């Protein structure tokens, strides 16, 4: 997950610039304001994942 976060963060400026160049200022602004992935997500939901029946 950390690799994904680092990749997304590293590409962020380029993606925003490409969106703006292609007349997508609203999408560029949304992407600019989007939060980075929460690396603690799996830990936060562990109690739910651990209690789910196998194969669900």
C-alpha positions in Angstrom: 0.0 0.0 0.0 2.9 2.4 0.8 4.3 1.8 -2.7 0.9 2.7 -4.2 0.7 5.9 -2.1 4.2 6.9 -3.1 3.5 6.3 -6.8 0.2 8.3 -6.7 1.9 11.1 -4.8 4.8 11.1 -7.2 2.5 11.4 -10.3 0.1 13.9 -8.8 1.5 17.1 -10.3 1.8 15.6 -13.7 -1.7 14.3 -13.7 -3.1 17.7 -12.6 -1.1 19.4 -15.3 -2.4 16.9 -18.0 -6.0 17.4 -16.8 -5.6 21.2 -17.1 -4.0 21.0 -20.5 -6.9 18.9 -21.7 -9.5 21.4 -20.6 -10.5 19.5 -17.5 -10.0 22.2 -14.8 -12.8 20.7 -12.6 -11.2 17.3 -12.5 -7.8 18.8 -11.9 -9.1 20.7 -8.9 -10.8 17.6 -7.5 -7.6 15.6 -8.0 -5.6 18.4 -6.4 -7.9 18.4 -3.3 -8.2 14.6 -3.0 -6.6 13.1 0.1 -3.8 10.6 -0.1 -4.6 7.0 0.6 -4.8 6.1 4.3 -2.2 3.5 5.0 -3.9 2.6 8.3 -7.1 1.5 6.6 -6.5 -2.2 6.9 -5.7 -1.9 10.6 -8.8 0.2 11.3 -11.0 -2.5 9.6 -9.1 -5.5 10.9 -11.8 -6.3 13.6 -14.4 -6.5 10.8 -12.2 -8.5 8.4 -11.2 -10.9 11.1 -14.8 -11.7 12.1 -16.1 -12.2 8.5 -16.8 -15.8 7.6 -14.1 -17.4 5.4 -14.7 -16.9 1.7 -17.0 -13.9 2.1 
